[in-house]
Amino acid sequence: MTRRKKGRPVHGWVIIDKPKGMSSAQVVGKVRWLLDAQKAGHGGTLDPLATGVLPIALGEATKTVSFVMDGAKTYRCWVKFGRSTTTDDAEGETVETSEKRPTWSQIEAVLGEFQGDVEQIPPVYSAIKIDGQRAYKRARADEIVEMPSRTVRIDRIVLVDMPTPDVAIIDVDCGKGTYIRALARDLALRLGTVGHVADLRRTRSGPFTEEGAISLDSLETLGHSARLEDVVLPLKTALDDIPALALTDAEAGKLRQGQPASATTVLSRTPDMKVSPGETVVVMQGEIPVALARIEGDEIRPIRVLNL
């Protein structure tokens, strides 16, 4: 006998303006409880110190999380010079101090070095797995952790303010896997001093921005009586940047059963749409997303079927 899932079958996205002091997992749990949703996950972790855009996927939207996590992100970062920490943020213990404080012109002069494809060593206190175990767990056990470098993409980095000689506020547009804590650390070192992230806010994650985010307090005020259409965005919102192909009812039925459809036939109905072999698409039955799929030869093969 199949056990009935607890909660409502809610499908879509809720964009939370994450408060400081909560983990991303705690926010997911709170949203799931408030909306009485059967299933929830998040589209990219924010540290407890950070605030801002945290997309929460509900139900079948959890199958599209990778498209948000792989999307571009924008951060506003408060870099504090003069102290480095074990965690590269304000919560860590002091490792080193320096009396040197860079000027506005000195900071602007080196920012270009941190734009484009950049080699970065992630913070030791991160969720990256080293030999099967999270790096932060090894660090907390006082193990020596050797973090491998990685190439990340930073499309824009701009100095926007210096409210005090100790603090620089920097806006960053970046790709997947970029650690802003590592960026702040490396920037300070390049300027001949040390530093850490004093505060951090994510203002954009994939297609979602802070203008469309709702605070957890506001969602809690609505409580279980919240009208889903007022707070839950359609599942397809996260897929706006990938091609959408229209299916007939018969084709949709085949893909829902895990069977392929003819790419030539489907694409012939939208001759202006250019889809490359191997490219991921979303296939639609009217306004309903049927599956994430991939073009393989003359077939459209389902990758993740969406049970809507």
DOBAGU-29113 format. One record per atom (N, C-alpha, C): y, x, z. Coordinates in steps of 0.05 Angstrom, whole numbers, plus 5000, padded with zeros to 4 digits. Example, Ala and Ser with C-alpha at 12.3 -4.5 7.8 and 13.67 -1.06 7.14 Angstrom:
2
488652645156 491052465156 493452645156 495552575142 497952735143 500152585157 
//
This chain:
308
497650175000 500050005000 502550185000 504350124982 506850294979 508850215001 509850425015 511750375036 514450315024 515750105033 518450035023 520550235032 522250325014 524350515021 526450375037 527550515056 529750405072 532350415057 534050215060 536650205048 536650065021 539050065009 539549924984 539150124961 538350024938 538050194914 540850234901 542450404912 545150454902 545050694883 546250674860 546250884840 549050944831 549851194832 552551284824 553651504841 556251534840 557551754854 559751664873 559851774896 562051744915 563352014918 565952034913 567352284915 568852294942 567852464960 568952484986 570852724988 573052675002 574852885010 573852995036 572253205035 570753295058 572653395080 572253305105 573953405127 572953685136 574653825149 573954085160 572154055184 570254235187 568454235210 565854105206 565453965184 562853835178 561453995156 558754015158 557254135136 556953925113 556354025089 555953845067 553653655072 551553755085 549253585091 549953365110 551653425130 552553215149 554152995134 555753075115 557352875100 555452705084 553452825071 551552665055 550152455073 549252545097 547952365115 549752135124 552252195128 554151985137 554651785114 555051885090 555551705067 553051525062 550751645063 548351495059 548051275080 548651335105 548451135126 550550915123 553050995116 555250795114 554750605091 553550695069 553050525046 550250415046 548650485066 545850385068 544350455043 544750695033 543450785007 540750905012 538950854993 536250954996 536051264993 537751374976 537551654969 540351774964 540752024973 543452144968 543152454968 544952574954 545052874953 547852944946 548553204946 551253294939 551253474915 553553484902 553853634878 555353894883 554354064901 555554324906 556554354934 555354534949 555954574977 558854664982 560054555003 562554665014 561954755043 562854995050 562555095077 563954905097 562954905122 564354735143 567354795145 568155045141 570955115142 572654975120 571354925097 572854825073 573254525074 575254435059 575754155055 575754095025 576053845018 576453774990 574153634977 574053654950 572353484934 569353554938 567953354948 565053384952 563753134939 562653174914 561452944901 558752874914 558352624920 555852534932 554352364912 551952444905 550352294886 548552104901 548351854891 546751644903 544551554884 542151514894 540051414878 539351584854 539251454831 538551594806 540651794798 543051784808 545051984802 544252264813 542452274832 541552534842 540152694820 539252554799 537952694776 540052834758 542552774762 544652894746 546353094761 545553164785 547053344802 547553614789 545653714774 545953984762 548353994743 549153774730 551353774712 554053804727 554153704751 556553744768 556554024779 554254124789 554154384801 554754604780 553954554755 554354754734 557254734723 558754534730 561354494719 563454674731 565754684719 567954854729 569054734755 570154904772 571254824797 573954954801 575654824817 578254924824 578554934854 579555154864 579955194893 582855284899 583855204922 586255324933 585355484958 585955734958 584955924978 587256054993 587056055020 588956195037 587756465045 588656685033 587656945039 589357065061 588157145083 589557275105 588957565106 591057725103 590758015102 590858135131 589458365134 589658515159 587158505176 585158325169 582758315184 580458235166 578258385166 575858305153 573858205173 572058035165 570157905184 567357925173 565457865191 562657875183 561957665163 563357445163 562857215145 564857195122 566857375121 568957365102 570657115103 570556975126 572356755132 573256765161 574756575169 576056575196 574056545218 571556455212 569656395233 568056645242 568256855226 566657095232 567957275253 566357465262 567357675281 568757895265 570758015278 572358225265 570658465259 570858565235 569458815226 571459045225 573758985214 575759205210 578559075209 580559235217 583359145216 584959345200 587259255190 589159425176 591959335180 593759515181 596659445184 597959395157 596659465135 597959435109 597959145100 600359055089 600758795079 601858815050 600358705031 601358725003 603758544998 605458624979 607658454971 606858264949 608558074943 608057884921 607558034895 609258224888 608958364863 606458534862 605658644885 603158804886 600758624881 600758384892 598558204888 598458114859 600658034848 600757934821 599858154801 600358404808 599758624790 596758664787 595158584806 592258634804 590558384799 591858144799 590257904796 588757894769 589958004748 588658014722 585958144723 585558334741 582958474744 580758284754 581558054765 579557864776 579257624758 580057644733 579857424714 577957494692 576457294683 574357344662 571657364676 569857524663 567257574675 567457794696 566857734721 567357914743 564757964758 564258214764 561958284781 562758234810 560958094824 561558004851 559058034869 559458144893 557258154912 557657924932 555857724933 556257494950 556357584980 557657414996 557657475025 554857485037 554457655057 551857665070 551157395082 553257265094 552856995105 553156785083 551056765067 550956565045 548156455044 547856245027 545256105026 543456225005 544256444992 542556574972 540056674986 537756644972 535156724983 534657024976 533957174996 533057454993 530257465003 528357534985 525557544992 524557285005 525557054993 524656795002 525956685027 527956825038 529256725062 532256725057 533756525068 536556515065 537956765076 539856865062 541157105070 542457075098 543656845103 545056805128 543156805152 540656715147 538656725169 537857015175 537657175155 537057465159 539357595174 541857525165 544157655178 544357575207 543857315213 543957225241 541857365258 539657445246 537557595260 538057895262 540557965254 541458245255 539858425236 538758305215 537458465194 539558585175 538958815164 540758935144 540058795117 542058665106 541658505082 543058635058 541558705038 542658815013 543058594993 545458524988 546058304969 546358404941 544858304922 545158394894 547758284882 548958444865 551458354852 550758154830 552657994822 552257794801 554857774785 554557684760 556857644744 557757354746 560257304753 561357034755 563757014736 564456764731 566656714712 569056604727 571356744724 573856644736 575856604712 576556354707 578256294684 581156314690 581956274715 584756284722 585056354752 586856534758 587456604785 590456654787 591756494804 594656484805 595656494834 597556664840 598856674866 601056454866 600756264885 602656034885 604656044909 603956194930 605856194953 604956424972 606956514988 606456695010 608056595034 606956415049 608456295071 609156495093 607556705096 608056925115 607257185101 608157415111 607257675099 604257715101 602857565119 600057605123 598357425105 599557215093 597957015079 598856975050 596956975032 597456915004 595856664997 597156474984 595756234975 595256264945 592756244937 591856294910 590256064899 590855984874 589255774861 587355914842 584855814842 582755944826 581155724810 580955764784 579155614767 576755784762 574355694768 572055864765 569555714757 567455864751 564955744743 562955744765 560555664759 558355644778 557755904792 557255894818 556356134832 558456314843 561056244838 563156414847 563656374877 563756594892 564256574921 567256654926 568756454935 571556504940 571956694963 570156684982 570256875005 569957164995 568157204976 567857474964 570357554948 571457364934 573957414919 576157504937 576557364959 578657434978 578157714990 575757764997 574958035008 575658254988 574758214963 575058424943 578058454935 579558244934 582358254928 583858424949 583258374974 584558524996 583858824994 581258884988 580459164986 581859294962 582159154940 583559264917 586459324923 587659174942 590459214950 590759414972 588559554979 588659764999 588659665028 587759425032 587659315059 585059165063 584858995083 582458825086 583458535090 581658345086 582458065088 580157875089 580757625093 578657415094 579957155086 578256955082 579156685076 579956545102 582456475104 583356335128 583056035125 583255935100 582955655095 582155625066 580755405059 579755365032 579555065026 580554995002 580454714994 579554704965 577454534959 576654494931 578054254921 579454284899 581054064887 579753944863 577754074852 576253964829 573454074829 571553894822 568753974818 567653824795 567253974772 566353844748 568453634739 567653394734 569553184725 571053054747 570553124772 571652984795 574053144807 576153004814 578553134825 579353004852 581153144866 581953044892 583352774891 584652724868 586052464865 584152224866 581652274859 579752054859 577952064883 578552234903 576752254926 577652064948 575751984965 576351814988 575551965013 577151935034 576552075059 574151945072 572752095088 570451985102 571351775123 573751815134 574851625153 575351355139 576451365114 576951115099 574350975093 572351125085 569751005078 568550885103 568951015126 567850915151 569250655159 571850645154 573350395160 572250165144 571450215119 570250005103 567549925113 566050135123 563450095136 561449975117 559349855128 557149745113 558049515095 560449405100 561349185084 562849275059 562949535054 564349635031 563149515005 564949424987 564049334961 563449584945 560949604935 560049844922 561849914898 562649704883 564349754859 567049874866 567849854891 570449964899 570250264906 567850364912 567650644921 565650804905 563750674891 561650814877 562350824847 562551064836 563051104808 560451084792 560550994767 558050974751 556651254749 554051244747 552451484744 553451654720 554151524698 554851664674 557451834677 558951784698 561451924702 561052224702 558752314713 558252604714 557252714687 556852534668 555652624642 557652594619 560152554626 562152504605 562452734585 561752984594 562153214577 559753274559 557653114561 555353164543 555052934523 553852994499 553652784479 552052544489 552952304481 551552054487 550451934461 547851874460 546651764436 545651484442 546151304423 545451024426 542550974417 541050834433 538250764426 537950474421 535950404404 535150124402 533450054427 532949804431 531249714453 528449844451 527449864428 524749974424 524750274431 526850414421 527050704427 527450754457 529050584469 529450614498 526850574513 525250384505 522750334518 520850574516 520850704493 519150944490 520051174508 522651224509 523551444526 523151384556 523351134564 522851064592 519951114599 518151114580 515351174584 514651464580 516851634576 516351914573 515651994545 515951814525 515251874497 517751944482 517552114461 519852194445 520651974425 523152004416 524151834394 525052014371 525251904347 526052064324 528952144325 529452404325 532252504326 533652434301 532352454278 533552394252 534552104251 532851924261 533551644261 535951584279 535851694303 537951634323 540551764314 540452014305 542952154297 544152034271 542451914255 543551794230 545451564235 545251444259 547051224266 549751324275 550051584281 552551694289 552951964274 553351944248 553352194231 555652384238 557752294252 559852474259 559252634284 557152564298 556552714323 554752954316 555653184326 554153434321 552653504346 549953514344 548253584367 546453804358 546454024373 544954264366 542054244377 540154374364 537454374375 537454504403 535954374420 535754474448 537954374466 539954234454 542254134470 541453894487 542453874511 541953644528 543853414521 542753174520 544252934514 543552724534 545252514535 544552274551 544052054530 541851924532 541151704514 541651444527 542951254512 543951014524 542650764511 542250564526 541550294516 543850114523 545650084504 548149944509 549850114528 550550004551 552150154571 550350274593 547750254590 545950354610 544750624603 545150834619 543851094613 540851064617 539351154597 536351134598 535151394608 536151624599 534951874606 536752104598 536352324611 537352584602 535152684583 535952774559 534052854539 534853104525 533053214509 533653454494 532553424466 534153534446 533353534418 531353764414 528953694406 526953904400 525753834372 526553994352 525653944325 526753674316 524953494308 525853224300 525353024321 525253114346 524652924368 526852944390 527352714401 528952694425 527052654448 526752864465 524752854487 526152814514 525252624530 526452574556 525952804575 528052884590 527753084611 527652954638 529452774643 529552614668 530052324661 528052154665 528451874660 529951744684 531951584677 533651454697 532751164700 531751094723 530650824729 532850634738 534450534719 536650354725 536050074715 
//
